[in-house]
Amino acid sequence: MTFANRIDEPFPGLRTWSAFSPEHRVDLGSTAVLTPEGWWVFDPIPIAPDASGPRFDQVAGLLLTNANHERDSVRWCDRFGCRRWASPEAEGLPEGIARWMGPDPFPGWILIPLPGGAPGETAFLRPDRSLLVVGDALVNLPGRGLEVLPDKYCTDPAELRRSLRRLPEVDLILPAHGSPILPDGFASLVRTWDSPGAT
């Protein structure tokens, strides 16, 4: 299992941690956002006991951005006594994962389904922080840069691109794979879909 060795806090109330997974051959990242209810943790990977950085206290819940991101959520739930949640469309997950109902079931969050990506792919908008947490729909890996999820991992690549066009403008996009995405980077990526020969 991949363990992160450092927790970063780029802004107050925002934490990220990541590690390279030899099994998946890609960087796996997790995000946590502090709200009045506590920390909402997205797609958690395990953190090494001796990792540097701040520690977590109250965790409001775990949010899985798609059916592929159960990751270390069982141990996080056991440790903090919280629930883990996923989209009703996130097929193949084990029992015990709650499914949210309605468009915006968590205080302060707006959920944006991204059909065409992985099963149950959902982005999480926090308007008061101008940030968006995404799972696999957008990746920003070292040496490769910002990309849409490769077609072979999509349920419908064209539909995913249509879904991404509907994302709101925010100051920061936090993906589950790779570095945070700034708004100009995302806008540039969208423009490539309008270029001749784009699909």
N, C-alpha and C positions, 0 to 999 in steps of 0.2 A: 504494500500500500504506500502511496506517495504522501509524504509529510512536508508541510511548509515549515521553513526554518525562521521565517520572519513575518511579523504582522506590521503592515504599513498603515499610517493614519494621515493620508494626504491633506485632509481637511478635518476640522472638528466634527465628530459625529459620523465619520465615514472611514471604514477600514477595509483593506484588501489584503489578500495573501494568496500565494500561488506556488506551484512546484511543477517540475517536469515529470511527466508520467512515462516511464519506459514502456509500460503496457499499451498505452494509447498513442505513444510517440508524439505527444503534444503537451504544451503547458496547460495545466488546469488551474483556474482561478476562482476565487470566492470573494463575495462582497458582503459587508454588513453595514446597515444604515440605522443610526440611532433615532428613535422617535419617542414620544411621551410614553408609549407602551413598553419601551425597551428596545433592544437590538433586533431588527429583522435580518436574518442571515440567509443568503442566497447560495444554493448549490455548494454546501460546505465540503471542503476537503479537510482531512485531519491536520492538526497543528502539532508540531513536535513539542514534547514537554519542556525542552530547553530553548524554545524559540524566543527570539528577541521581540520586543514590542509590547503594547498594552494587552491586558487580559479582559475577558468578557465576564460580566456579572449577570444582569438580567437579560434573558433572551425571550423576545415576544413570540417568536415562531420561526420556522424554517420554510422557505419558499423555493420550490423546485421549478426551474424555468422550462423544463421539458421532461419527457419520459426517460431520457438518458442520464439524468443528473441526480440520481439517488445518493451517490457518493457516500459520504460518511454520516449521513443524516440520522441513522439509527443511534449511533453513539452520542451525537449532539443532543438528541431528544432524551436519551437516558440521563445524560449529565445535567441538563437544564430543566427537565420536566416540561418540555414544550411539545407542541404538535408540529408535524410537517404536512405541507400542503402541496398539491399539484393540480393541474388542470383536469377536468373530467375527460378531456381528449387525450391525456397522457396514458396511452395504453401500455400494458405489460409491466407496470409497477406492482410491487407486492402489496398484499393487504396491510392495512394499518396506516396507509397514507390517506389523509383526509382530502376530499375534493371540494374546492370552493364552488359556490353557487352564486349566480348573479354577477353583474359586471364589475363591481367594485366592493368586494367583501371585506377588505382590510382598511382600517381608518387611515386616511391620508394618502392612500395609494390608488392609482388608476391602472387597471389591468388592460393590456392591449394584446389580444390574440394575434399571432403571426402565422396563419395557415400557410402551408407550403414548406415549412421548415421541418424540424423533427416533430414527432407526435406531441401535441400539447404545447408547442412552442408559444411562450408568452413573454411579453416585455412588461416591466413594472415601472410606471412613471410616478415620480414624487414631485409634484408641481412646486411645492414650497422650497425645494432644494434645487430645482431645475436639473434633475438628473434622471437617467433612465438606465435600468438594469436589464441586460439582455443575456440570453443563454448562448445558443449555437448560431443564431441567425446572422450575427456579425462576429468575425474573428479578426484579431489584430496582433498577429504573431511576429516575433523577432525574425528579421530577415525576409519577411514576406509582405508585411504591411497589412493594411485594412482590406478585407475581402468579405464577400457574402459567403455563407456556408456553401462549400463545394456541392455541385449538383448531385453527386452520388450519395450524399447524406440527406438530401431533401426528399420530401414526399411529392413536391411539385415546385421545381425551381422558378418557373415563371410566376406562379402564384406568390411565392415568397417575396420576390422583388416587388410585386404589386403591394404586398402587405407592408414592406419596409418604406415604401413611398408615403404611407399614411402616418408614419411616426412624427410626433411633434418636434419642433426645434427646442433643444435643451442645451445647457452649458456643458454637460458631461454625459457620455454614454459609457457604461461599465459592462464589458463583455465577460463571459465565463472562460474565454480563452484569449489571453494576450493583454496588452496595455490598454488603459482608458482611451476613449476616442473623443477627440475634440470636434466641435460642430463643423468646422471648415473641412475636416477630413471626411466626415460623413456626406456633406454636400458635394464634395468632389467625387466621391464614389457614386452617388446617385447620378451625377452628370454623365458618367461613363456609360450608363444604361441607355442614354439618349444618343450616343455616338453611332455613326454608321457601322453596321455589322453587329451591333450589340443585340443580345437576345433578351 
